[in-house]
Amino acid sequence: MVGHGPTVDVDVLLAVASAVRDTKRLRADYLRHDGTENRRLLEPHRIVHSRRRWYLLAWDVDRADWRTFRLDRLTPRTPTGPRFTPRQAPDPDIAGYTSRGVTTDAYRYRSRITVHAPAEVVAEHIGPTVGVVTPINDNSCELCSGSNSMDEMALWAAIVGAELTIHEPAELREHMATLGARLLRATDLSTPLA
């Protein structure tokens, strides 16, 4: 997989890491996917680094739930808040929990696909911010991903370059059948171009 993720300001990383270490509440401005900014009051639990991005796993005080925040979109406010008693993490596998949070849970559509190729081969094409790749055996793995677009889900499924079994959602199977028929028509040289 090529490319680099967004750069995180060192001061942001240090401020968040200090709040995690000192178990102090963190007030922050957060830039959402839609470009709007809002203020958050967080109990920071752990910083997680994927191959391309830095994330903060934190308890969102106002929403009374665990949330994952991209650090390149977060601006800490000073001073930090009071100390808090750390909560039990939502999952013992913090990296896996964070990966699921940014690859499937945040999206309208979620897919579960068996890829008939080794997990390490599939992981070369599917980064941890795109999907979760779990080995089934030496020659197959499960790919779970999410998107707000069926076209994007189809693209990620196709890019692995291996045989697939789509378990869910049913709409993805139908969408890929329609897309496959359209692609086959595009290669039909007997059909004149308009």
Secondary structure in CASP SS format (residue, H / E / C, confidence):
PFRMAT SS
TARGET T0000
AUTHOR 0000-0000-0000
METHOD secondary structure of the structure
MODEL  1
M C 1.00
V C 1.00
G C 1.00
H C 1.00
G C 1.00
P C 1.00
T C 1.00
V C 1.00
D C 1.00
V H 1.00
D H 1.00
V H 1.00
L H 1.00
L H 1.00
A H 1.00
V H 1.00
A H 1.00
S H 1.00
A H 1.00
V H 1.00
R H 1.00
D H 1.00
T C 1.00
K E 1.00
R C 1.00
L E 1.00
R E 1.00
A E 1.00
D E 1.00
Y E 1.00
L E 1.00
R C 1.00
H C 1.00
D C 1.00
G C 1.00
T C 1.00
E E 1.00
N E 1.00
R E 1.00
R E 1.00
L E 1.00
L E 1.00
E E 1.00
P E 1.00
H E 1.00
R E 1.00
I E 1.00
V E 1.00
H E 1.00
S C 1.00
R C 1.00
R C 1.00
R C 1.00
W E 1.00
Y E 1.00
L E 1.00
L E 1.00
A E 1.00
W E 1.00
D E 1.00
V C 1.00
D C 1.00
R C 1.00
A C 1.00
D E 1.00
W E 1.00
R E 1.00
T E 1.00
F E 1.00
R E 1.00
L H 1.00
D H 1.00
R H 1.00
L E 1.00
T E 1.00
P E 1.00
R E 1.00
T C 1.00
P C 1.00
T C 1.00
G C 1.00
P C 1.00
R E 1.00
F C 1.00
T C 1.00
P C 1.00
R C 1.00
Q C 1.00
A C 1.00
P C 1.00
D C 1.00
P C 1.00
D C 1.00
I H 1.00
A H 1.00
G H 1.00
Y H 1.00
T H 1.00
S H 1.00
R H 1.00
G H 1.00
V H 1.00
T H 1.00
T H 1.00
D H 1.00
A C 1.00
Y C 1.00
R C 1.00
Y E 1.00
R E 1.00
S E 1.00
R E 1.00
I E 1.00
T E 1.00
V E 1.00
H C 1.00
A C 1.00
P C 1.00
A H 1.00
E H 1.00
V H 1.00
V H 1.00
A H 1.00
E C 1.00
H C 1.00
I C 1.00
G C 1.00
P C 1.00
T C 1.00
V C 1.00
G E 1.00
V E 1.00
V E 1.00
T E 1.00
P E 1.00
I E 1.00
N E 1.00
D C 1.00
N C 1.00
S E 1.00
C E 1.00
E E 1.00
L E 1.00
C E 1.00
S E 1.00
G E 1.00
S E 1.00
N C 1.00
S C 1.00
M H 1.00
D H 1.00
E H 1.00
M H 1.00
A H 1.00
L H 1.00
W H 1.00
A H 1.00
A H 1.00
I H 1.00
V C 1.00
G C 1.00
A C 1.00
E C 1.00
L E 1.00
T E 1.00
I E 1.00
H E 1.00
E E 1.00
P C 1.00
A H 1.00
E H 1.00
L H 1.00
R H 1.00
E H 1.00
H H 1.00
M H 1.00
A H 1.00
T H 1.00
L H 1.00
G H 1.00
A H 1.00
R H 1.00
L H 1.00
L H 1.00
R H 1.00
A H 1.00
T C 1.00
D C 1.00
L C 1.00
S C 1.00
T C 1.00
P C 1.00
L C 1.00
A C 1.00
END
